[in-house]
């Protein structure tokens, strides 16, 4: 990880893994609540569109995807590299959750409501080499107010979505195996 530290002197493997776990759980909860906008700031456009399509498909079928009792059992860094413009970290994340579908009236449709399934998830996070250090307190680009990007990345005062692309790690790929 020394190569990452050359460009991001504050990088910590444990903090990064905690960040990955948080993004993973928030993304899945955004699918359950169908509020993908709440996590858009953590996602590349490609990943956002992938999950938007999933939610649109659920809406067309009048279904709700449930990820109950979700947790992350293990997060491992598989690989990392630095290109001319980006730092890239590949992660394997083992998750466990109840995975089932409900209709919009709250009736069970399919899946397992009793046994947690364990899934291997391959994620790739990217951060620009020339990122703008934003410090511990993040400011809204629209109005300058302090915002908590872990809450939803949307300014509660003016509605501006906080853009992490130039400031922090962004989820650029996710695949469940």
C-alpha positions as CSV (number, residue, x, y, z in Angstrom):
1,X,0.0,0.0,0.0
2,X,3.1,2.2,0.0
3,X,2.3,3.3,-3.5
4,X,-1.2,4.5,-2.4
5,X,0.4,6.4,0.5
6,X,2.6,8.4,-1.9
7,X,-0.6,10.0,-3.3
8,X,-2.8,9.8,-0.2
9,X,-0.7,10.3,3.0
10,X,-3.8,9.9,5.2
11,X,-4.7,6.5,3.7
12,X,-5.4,3.8,6.3
13,X,-6.3,0.3,5.4
14,X,-8.7,-0.1,8.4
15,X,-10.5,3.1,7.7
16,X,-10.7,2.2,4.0
17,X,-12.3,-1.2,4.8
18,X,-14.8,0.5,7.1
19,X,-15.6,3.0,4.3
20,X,-16.1,0.0,1.9
21,X,-18.4,-1.8,4.4
22,X,-20.4,1.4,4.9
23,X,-20.9,2.1,1.1
24,X,-21.9,-1.5,0.5
25,X,-24.6,-1.5,3.2
26,X,-25.9,1.9,2.3
27,X,-26.1,0.9,-1.4
28,X,-28.2,-2.2,-0.5
29,X,-30.4,-0.3,1.9
30,X,-31.0,2.3,-0.9
31,X,-32.2,-0.6,-3.1
32,X,-34.6,-1.7,-0.3
33,X,-36.0,1.8,0.1
34,X,-35.7,2.7,-3.6
35,X,-33.8,5.9,-2.7
36,X,-30.7,5.5,-4.8
37,X,-30.2,9.3,-4.8
38,X,-29.1,8.9,-1.1
39,X,-25.9,7.0,-2.2
40,X,-25.3,8.5,-5.6
41,X,-22.3,10.5,-4.3
42,X,-20.5,7.2,-3.5
43,X,-21.0,5.7,-7.0
44,X,-19.6,6.1,-10.4
45,X,-22.2,6.9,-13.1
46,X,-21.9,3.3,-14.3
47,X,-22.7,1.7,-10.9
48,X,-25.4,4.2,-10.3
49,X,-27.1,3.4,-13.6
50,X,-26.7,-0.4,-12.9
51,X,-28.6,0.0,-9.7
52,X,-31.1,2.5,-11.0
53,X,-32.0,-0.1,-13.7
54,X,-32.4,-2.7,-11.0
55,X,-34.8,-0.5,-9.0
56,X,-36.7,0.5,-12.2
57,X,-37.2,-3.2,-13.0
58,X,-38.5,-3.8,-9.5
59,X,-40.9,-0.8,-9.8
60,X,-42.2,-2.1,-13.1
61,X,-42.9,-5.5,-11.4
62,X,-44.3,-3.7,-8.3
63,X,-41.8,-5.5,-6.1
64,X,-39.5,-4.6,-3.2
65,X,-36.1,-6.2,-2.9
66,X,-35.4,-7.0,0.7
67,X,-31.9,-7.4,2.2
68,X,-32.8,-8.1,5.8
69,X,-30.3,-8.5,8.6
70,X,-27.5,-7.4,6.3
71,X,-23.9,-7.4,7.6
72,X,-20.4,-7.6,6.3
73,X,-18.6,-10.7,7.5
74,X,-15.2,-9.9,6.0
75,X,-13.5,-7.3,3.8
76,X,-10.2,-8.1,2.1
77,X,-8.1,-5.9,-0.2
78,X,-7.2,-8.1,-3.2
79,X,-5.2,-5.8,-5.3
80,X,-4.3,-2.2,-5.8
81,X,-2.6,-0.2,-8.5
82,X,-1.9,3.4,-9.4
83,X,-2.3,4.6,-13.0
84,X,-1.5,8.0,-14.5
85,X,-4.7,9.5,-13.1
86,X,-6.2,7.1,-10.5
87,X,-5.6,5.0,-7.5
88,X,-7.6,1.7,-7.8
89,X,-8.3,-0.8,-5.0
90,X,-10.0,-4.1,-5.6
91,X,-11.9,-5.6,-2.7
92,X,-13.5,-8.9,-1.9
93,X,-16.4,-8.4,0.6
94,X,-18.3,-11.3,2.1
95,X,-21.8,-10.4,3.1
96,X,-24.6,-12.2,4.8
97,X,-28.3,-11.3,4.5
98,X,-31.8,-12.5,4.1
99,X,-32.6,-12.1,0.4
100,X,-36.2,-12.0,-0.7
101,X,-38.9,-10.1,-2.6
102,X,-42.1,-8.6,-1.4
103,X,-44.9,-7.0,-3.3
104,X,-45.8,-3.3,-2.6
105,X,-48.5,-4.4,-0.1
106,X,-45.8,-6.1,2.0
107,X,-46.7,-9.7,1.0
108,X,-43.9,-12.3,0.6
109,X,-43.2,-13.2,-3.1
110,X,-40.0,-15.2,-3.2
111,X,-36.6,-15.8,-1.7
112,X,-35.5,-16.9,1.7
113,X,-36.8,-15.2,4.9
114,X,-35.2,-17.6,7.3
115,X,-31.6,-18.4,6.3
116,X,-29.0,-15.7,5.5
117,X,-27.3,-16.2,2.3
118,X,-23.5,-15.6,2.2
119,X,-22.3,-13.8,-0.9
120,X,-18.8,-12.9,-2.3
121,X,-18.8,-9.4,-3.7
122,X,-16.1,-8.1,-5.9
123,X,-15.8,-4.3,-5.7
124,X,-13.5,-1.8,-7.2
125,X,-13.0,1.7,-5.7
126,X,-11.2,4.5,-7.5
127,X,-9.8,7.8,-6.3
128,X,-8.2,10.4,-8.5
129,X,-4.5,11.0,-7.9
130,X,-5.0,14.8,-8.0
131,X,-8.0,14.6,-5.6
132,X,-8.9,17.7,-3.6
133,X,-8.4,17.1,0.1
134,X,-11.7,18.0,1.7
135,X,-10.8,17.6,5.4
136,X,-13.0,16.0,8.0
137,X,-15.8,18.6,7.6
138,X,-17.3,18.6,4.1
139,X,-18.8,21.7,2.8
140,X,-21.7,21.9,0.3
141,X,-20.6,23.1,-3.1
142,X,-23.9,24.9,-3.5
143,X,-24.3,26.9,-0.3
144,X,-21.2,26.3,1.8
145,X,-23.0,24.5,4.7
146,X,-21.3,21.6,6.5
147,X,-22.8,18.3,5.4
148,X,-22.5,14.7,6.5
149,X,-21.9,12.8,3.3
150,X,-22.3,9.5,5.1
151,X,-25.9,10.4,5.8
152,X,-26.9,10.8,2.2
153,X,-24.6,13.3,0.5
154,X,-27.4,15.7,-0.1
155,X,-27.3,19.2,1.5
156,X,-30.2,19.5,3.8
157,X,-30.3,23.3,3.1
158,X,-30.1,23.7,-0.7
159,X,-30.4,20.1,-2.0
160,X,-27.0,20.0,-3.8
161,X,-25.6,16.5,-4.1
162,X,-22.0,16.3,-2.8
163,X,-19.7,15.1,-5.5
164,X,-17.1,12.7,-4.1
165,X,-15.5,11.9,-7.5
166,X,-12.8,14.6,-7.1
167,X,-12.4,14.1,-3.4
168,X,-12.7,10.5,-2.2
169,X,-13.0,6.9,-3.1
170,X,-15.9,6.1,-5.5
171,X,-17.3,2.7,-6.1
172,X,-16.7,2.0,-9.8
173,X,-17.5,-1.7,-10.1
174,X,-19.6,-4.2,-8.1
175,X,-20.3,-7.8,-8.9
176,X,-21.9,-10.4,-6.6
177,X,-20.7,-13.9,-7.1
